[in-house]
Amino acid sequence: MNIIKEHNIVLSARHGQDCIVLKSLSDKHLPYLYKWNSDPEVLYWTEGEDIEAYPPEVVHQIYGSISQNNPCFIVEVNGEIIGECWLQKMNLPDVQAMYPPNTDVRRIDMCIGEKSFWGKGLGTVFVGILVDYAFCTEQVDVLHCFCEDYNVRSSRVWKKLGFRLALTEELPQPNKGKLHYHWCLRREEYLTLQK
Ligand SMILES: CC(C)(COP(=O)(O)OP(=O)(O)OC[C@H]1O[C@@H](n2cnc3c(N)ncnc32)[C@H](O)[C@@H]1OP(=O)(O)O)[C@@H](O)C(=O)NCCC(=O)NCCS
């Protein structure tokens, strides 16, 4: 039986000369997930706590469980695999409770695991592709996403895509982050930005 549940969604965009494609994450991508999830420099940015590496069983557990109900994507740039992302139904009751009942709240999580591709504008493009998919195809009501204050690249991506800071929470210290940011984009705000 497969670990990662696949889907048929393929999303793409051009960024200058680059062609960016999001397609289903699958078990054939596990070697990339093992590599990125055992790179302390990548985990420094993706995890709030200091984690040196996730063993394969934990990688299976993370991507195997999320993919059952949420589309998970591998990100390709000109045919080269550079990272992954997902669009997930809000899994945090406290966040869901910030909105009226039955609001379709989702979150996006993303990681460029190939470090040489950081800071080249690609994150903004592929997260933007997923934002368009969420609002235009999935008819999501709100995207509510997270990062910590030390992750300036991530904050910039949310800001550049029109998200606004909905909540700032202090993190227990000592910690590499001092603040936990909640970034929010409502469907109406997204549609206004498109005009
Ligand atoms: C977060 C991530 C997806 C962003 O994608 P990216 O392609 O690197 O980001 P972009 O190039 O689109 O945008 C980054 C922004 O941060 C700025 N930036 C880049 N490097 C920076 C640095 N070292 N310090 C501060 N700002 C930086 C860029 O100037 C850009 O902002 P601007 O367009 O206003 O100038 C990617 O860096 C990544 O996956 N990092 C590791 C994992 C991670 O952090 N995941 C998110 C967890 S919340």
The ligand as an SDF file (V2000), in Angstrom:
LIG
                    3D

 48 50  0  0  0  0  0  0  0  0999 V2000
   10.1590   30.3330    2.6370 C   0  0  0  0  0  0  0  0  0  0  0  0
   10.4260   30.0220    1.1730 C   0  0  0  0  0  0  0  0  0  0  0  0
    9.3100   29.1290    0.5980 C   0  0  0  0  0  0  0  0  0  0  0  0
   10.4030   31.3670    0.4210 C   0  0  0  0  0  0  0  0  0  0  0  0
   10.6370   31.1150   -0.9340 O   0  0  0  0  0  0  0  0  0  0  0  0
   11.8130   31.8990   -1.6930 P   0  0  0  0  0  0  0  0  0  0  0  0
   11.7510   31.5430   -3.1210 O   0  0  0  0  0  0  0  0  0  0  0  0
   13.0810   31.6580   -0.9720 O   0  0  0  0  0  0  0  0  0  0  0  0
   11.3220   33.3950   -1.4310 O   0  0  0  0  0  0  0  0  0  0  0  0
   11.2180   34.5960   -2.4870 P   0  0  0  0  0  0  0  0  0  0  0  0
   12.5250   34.6900   -3.2020 O   0  0  0  0  0  0  0  0  0  0  0  0
    9.9820   34.4080   -3.3010 O   0  0  0  0  0  0  0  0  0  0  0  0
   10.9640   35.8360   -1.5480 O   0  0  0  0  0  0  0  0  0  0  0  0
   11.8110   36.0150   -0.4500 C   0  0  0  0  0  0  0  0  0  0  0  0
   11.7920   37.4350    0.0390 C   0  0  0  0  0  0  0  0  0  0  0  0
   12.6590   37.4920    1.1660 O   0  0  0  0  0  0  0  0  0  0  0  0
   13.7660   38.3400    0.8670 C   0  0  0  0  0  0  0  0  0  0  0  0
   14.9650   37.6000    1.2900 N   0  0  0  0  0  0  0  0  0  0  0  0
   15.6330   36.6480    0.6270 C   0  0  0  0  0  0  0  0  0  0  0  0
   16.6700   36.2140    1.3420 N   0  0  0  0  0  0  0  0  0  0  0  0
   16.6320   36.8940    2.5010 C   0  0  0  0  0  0  0  0  0  0  0  0
   17.4320   36.8730    3.6580 C   0  0  0  0  0  0  0  0  0  0  0  0
   18.4810   36.0700    3.7750 N   0  0  0  0  0  0  0  0  0  0  0  0
   17.0830   37.6950    4.6690 N   0  0  0  0  0  0  0  0  0  0  0  0
   16.0320   38.5180    4.5420 C   0  0  0  0  0  0  0  0  0  0  0  0
   15.2330   38.5610    3.4470 N   0  0  0  0  0  0  0  0  0  0  0  0
   15.5390   37.7550    2.4590 C   0  0  0  0  0  0  0  0  0  0  0  0
   13.8080   38.5300   -0.6100 C   0  0  0  0  0  0  0  0  0  0  0  0
   14.4050   39.7680   -0.9120 O   0  0  0  0  0  0  0  0  0  0  0  0
   12.3260   38.4420   -0.9440 C   0  0  0  0  0  0  0  0  0  0  0  0
   11.6510   39.6330   -0.6350 O   0  0  0  0  0  0  0  0  0  0  0  0
   11.4510   40.8210   -1.7030 P   0  0  0  0  0  0  0  0  0  0  0  0
   10.8600   40.1970   -2.9180 O   0  0  0  0  0  0  0  0  0  0  0  0
   10.5740   41.7850   -1.0110 O   0  0  0  0  0  0  0  0  0  0  0  0
   12.8080   41.3760   -1.9940 O   0  0  0  0  0  0  0  0  0  0  0  0
   11.8130   29.3300    0.9600 C   0  0  0  0  0  0  0  0  0  0  0  0
   12.8490   30.2300    1.2560 O   0  0  0  0  0  0  0  0  0  0  0  0
   11.9690   28.0690    1.7960 C   0  0  0  0  0  0  0  0  0  0  0  0
   11.3450   27.0640    1.5100 O   0  0  0  0  0  0  0  0  0  0  0  0
   12.8070   28.1730    2.8480 N   0  0  0  0  0  0  0  0  0  0  0  0
   13.0990   27.0140    3.7210 C   0  0  0  0  0  0  0  0  0  0  0  0
   11.8630   26.4240    4.3840 C   0  0  0  0  0  0  0  0  0  0  0  0
   10.9240   27.4550    4.9480 C   0  0  0  0  0  0  0  0  0  0  0  0
   11.3220   28.4720    5.4810 O   0  0  0  0  0  0  0  0  0  0  0  0
    9.6190   27.1630    4.8320 N   0  0  0  0  0  0  0  0  0  0  0  0
    8.5760   28.0240    5.3840 C   0  0  0  0  0  0  0  0  0  0  0  0
    8.3270   27.7090    6.8120 C   0  0  0  0  0  0  0  0  0  0  0  0
    7.1720   28.8560    7.5210 S   0  0  0  0  0  0  0  0  0  0  0  0
  1  2  1  0
  2  3  1  0
  2  4  1  0
  2 36  1  0
  4  5  1  0
  5  6  1  0
  6  7  2  0
  6  8  1  0
  6  9  1  0
  9 10  1  0
 10 11  2  0
 10 12  1  0
 10 13  1  0
 13 14  1  0
 14 15  1  0
 15 16  1  0
 15 30  1  0
 16 17  1  0
 17 18  1  0
 17 28  1  0
 18 19  1  0
 18 27  1  0
 19 20  2  0
 20 21  1  0
 21 22  1  0
 21 27  2  0
 22 23  1  0
 22 24  2  0
 24 25  1  0
 25 26  2  0
 26 27  1  0
 28 29  1  0
 28 30  1  0
 30 31  1  0
 31 32  1  0
 32 33  2  0
 32 34  1  0
 32 35  1  0
 36 37  1  0
 36 38  1  0
 38 39  2  0
 38 40  1  0
 40 41  1  0
 41 42  1  0
 42 43  1  0
 43 44  2  0
 43 45  1  0
 45 46  1  0
 46 47  1  0
 47 48  1  0
M  END
$$$$
